Amino acid sequence: MTHRVLVAGASGYIGRHVVEALLLQDYRVVAQLRTSAQWTLSHPNLECVYGELTESGQCLQDIQPCDFVISCLASRSGGIRDARLVEYEANNRLLAAASQWRVRRFLLLSAICVQKPRLAFQKEKLRFEAKLRESNLPWTIVRPTAFFKSLSGQVARLQQGKPFFVFGNGTLTACKPIAEQDLAAYMVEQLTNSLAIGAILPIGGPGPAITPLGQAQLLGQILQRPVQTRSLPPRLFLLAAAFLTPFGIVFQRARDQAEFLRIAHFYATESMLVWSEESGAYSEALTPESGSKTLSECYQQIIRGDVISDLGEHKLF
Ligand SMILES: NC(=O)c1ccc[n+]([C@@H]2O[C@H](COP(=O)([O-])OP(=O)(O)OC[C@H]3O[C@@H](n4cnc5c(N)ncnc54)[C@H](OP(=O)(O)O)[C@@H]3O)[C@@H](O)[C@H]2O)c1
């Protein structure tokens, strides 16, 4: 019998690839979408369900029971209220439906950055992770490192001859980025991997780890010209956040703006690798790898104009 999988956050960068990976493996997919979603994929094994999971779980009541639930839900802004509504409350509604259906697995797409929870969205992710871990369902939590889209925001700038921005000397952080198709395939594989039940799985793409300076050098090799870098001090973000904080007491918007600056500071200073308690440092060796597509291939595709990159909301510069 073909298994049914509910995918929440199906319209997202990873969610779309998870839907495609499931269809390739002959699963029947129920894509949960917001009422405003622009969705064009159609397939005989694909059913779409529309509703606002941040408001109620009503749309889930109309779905025939599923065997698996995958949540790729994520706050698009990282704003304080949005993070609570999406990362915690919407996921809770999914968990309630999954419990009713007694699913074989609830697979949550989380993020490796929750290892050092300083930001509102990280705390909400961890709050839901804890709830899922306490549930009676078989669960798996996947915590990926950086996505290719997060490292591609400056390619267009370089093509226009502009410099590549780095923080500090460009080696403050490192990551093992993973391609969206490789991550989706990895997640689908975990659904039937009994060893992944009750496991938190950090995952990156093929190594070695790369720093922002390394990304600039890689782009220089591909473009066959030297790439100029321009350094910014990460503390600028914290200074600006501190300036906004008093306004945040009254204005939600200022509170969110200060949070966005703290998010930028976090990514400017923290690596997306497994944190080793033993050495008190991020560890490339401890960060597992999956997939085969490299960042170099991704950059070459973008420069050739082969891919429509989904970068809009993730550009820092
Ligand atoms: N970016 C990185 O490098 C990185 C690295 C590691 C882990 N992660 C984590 O990976 C996860 C997925 O990332 P992604 O880039 O695929 O996310 P994304 O493209 O921003 O997609 C988010 C999904 O959640 C849905 N969503 C957002 N707000 C919603 C709301 N109010 N109500 C209902 N649905 C809502 C979106 O629906 P709409 O399309 O309708 O907005 C979309 O389907 C996140 O948890 C992120 O933290 C990211």
The ligand as an SDF file (V2000), in Angstrom:
LIG
                    3D

 48 52  0  0  0  0  0  0  0  0999 V2000
   18.4640   29.1060    5.5910 N   0  0  0  0  0  0  0  0  0  0  0  0
   19.3450   28.2450    6.0630 C   0  0  0  0  0  0  0  0  0  0  0  0
   20.5320   28.2550    5.6880 O   0  0  0  0  0  0  0  0  0  0  0  0
   18.9100   27.2210    7.0600 C   0  0  0  0  0  0  0  0  0  0  0  0
   19.8680   26.3550    7.5630 C   0  0  0  0  0  0  0  0  0  0  0  0
   19.4700   25.3520    8.4440 C   0  0  0  0  0  0  0  0  0  0  0  0
   18.1460   25.2150    8.8070 C   0  0  0  0  0  0  0  0  0  0  0  0
   17.2370   26.0930    8.3230 N   0  0  0  0  0  0  0  0  0  0  0  0
   15.8530   25.8730    8.7620 C   0  0  0  0  0  0  0  0  0  0  0  0
   15.1600   25.1500    7.7470 O   0  0  0  0  0  0  0  0  0  0  0  0
   13.7680   25.3800    7.8680 C   0  0  0  0  0  0  0  0  0  0  0  0
   13.1300   25.5940    6.5130 C   0  0  0  0  0  0  0  0  0  0  0  0
   13.7680   26.6370    5.8280 O   0  0  0  0  0  0  0  0  0  0  0  0
   13.2640   27.1130    4.3950 P   0  0  0  0  0  0  0  0  0  0  0  0
   14.3420   27.9850    3.8710 O   0  0  0  0  0  0  0  0  0  0  0  0
   12.7580   25.9650    3.5980 O   0  0  0  0  0  0  0  0  0  0  0  0
   12.0170   28.0100    4.8520 O   0  0  0  0  0  0  0  0  0  0  0  0
   11.0940   28.9340    3.9150 P   0  0  0  0  0  0  0  0  0  0  0  0
   11.4930   28.8380    2.4900 O   0  0  0  0  0  0  0  0  0  0  0  0
   11.0650   30.2770    4.5520 O   0  0  0  0  0  0  0  0  0  0  0  0
    9.6690   28.2140    4.0420 O   0  0  0  0  0  0  0  0  0  0  0  0
    8.8930   28.3390    5.1950 C   0  0  0  0  0  0  0  0  0  0  0  0
    7.6090   27.5570    5.0240 C   0  0  0  0  0  0  0  0  0  0  0  0
    6.7890   27.8190    6.1710 O   0  0  0  0  0  0  0  0  0  0  0  0
    5.5520   28.3840    5.7340 C   0  0  0  0  0  0  0  0  0  0  0  0
    5.0760   29.4430    6.6260 N   0  0  0  0  0  0  0  0  0  0  0  0
    5.7280   30.5610    6.9850 C   0  0  0  0  0  0  0  0  0  0  0  0
    4.9370   31.3400    7.7530 N   0  0  0  0  0  0  0  0  0  0  0  0
    3.7570   30.6880    7.8480 C   0  0  0  0  0  0  0  0  0  0  0  0
    2.5230   30.9810    8.4870 C   0  0  0  0  0  0  0  0  0  0  0  0
    2.3440   32.1230    9.1740 N   0  0  0  0  0  0  0  0  0  0  0  0
    1.5200   30.0900    8.3810 N   0  0  0  0  0  0  0  0  0  0  0  0
    1.6800   28.9490    7.6680 C   0  0  0  0  0  0  0  0  0  0  0  0
    2.8070   28.6160    7.0110 N   0  0  0  0  0  0  0  0  0  0  0  0
    3.8370   29.4800    7.1140 C   0  0  0  0  0  0  0  0  0  0  0  0
    5.8540   29.0290    4.3950 C   0  0  0  0  0  0  0  0  0  0  0  0
    4.6480   29.2040    3.6760 O   0  0  0  0  0  0  0  0  0  0  0  0
    4.5150   30.3930    2.5750 P   0  0  0  0  0  0  0  0  0  0  0  0
    5.2680   29.9060    1.3680 O   0  0  0  0  0  0  0  0  0  0  0  0
    3.0530   30.4900    2.3530 O   0  0  0  0  0  0  0  0  0  0  0  0
    5.1310   31.6100    3.1800 O   0  0  0  0  0  0  0  0  0  0  0  0
    6.8050   28.0070    3.7840 C   0  0  0  0  0  0  0  0  0  0  0  0
    6.0830   26.9290    3.2720 O   0  0  0  0  0  0  0  0  0  0  0  0
   13.6450   26.5490    8.8350 C   0  0  0  0  0  0  0  0  0  0  0  0
   13.2500   26.0140   10.0680 O   0  0  0  0  0  0  0  0  0  0  0  0
   15.0240   27.1270    8.9360 C   0  0  0  0  0  0  0  0  0  0  0  0
   15.2500   27.7040   10.1990 O   0  0  0  0  0  0  0  0  0  0  0  0
   17.5700   27.0740    7.4540 C   0  0  0  0  0  0  0  0  0  0  0  0
  1  2  1  0
  2  3  2  0
  2  4  1  0
  4  5  1  0
  4 48  2  0
  5  6  2  0
  6  7  1  0
  7  8  2  0
  8  9  1  0
  8 48  1  0
  9 10  1  0
  9 46  1  0
 10 11  1  0
 11 12  1  0
 11 44  1  0
 12 13  1  0
 13 14  1  0
 14 15  2  0
 14 16  1  0
 14 17  1  0
 17 18  1  0
 18 19  2  0
 18 20  1  0
 18 21  1  0
 21 22  1  0
 22 23  1  0
 23 24  1  0
 23 42  1  0
 24 25  1  0
 25 26  1  0
 25 36  1  0
 26 27  1  0
 26 35  1  0
 27 28  2  0
 28 29  1  0
 29 30  1  0
 29 35  2  0
 30 31  1  0
 30 32  2  0
 32 33  1  0
 33 34  2  0
 34 35  1  0
 36 37  1  0
 36 42  1  0
 37 38  1  0
 38 39  2  0
 38 40  1  0
 38 41  1  0
 42 43  1  0
 44 45  1  0
 44 46  1  0
 46 47  1  0
M  CHG  2   8   1  16  -1
M  END
$$$$
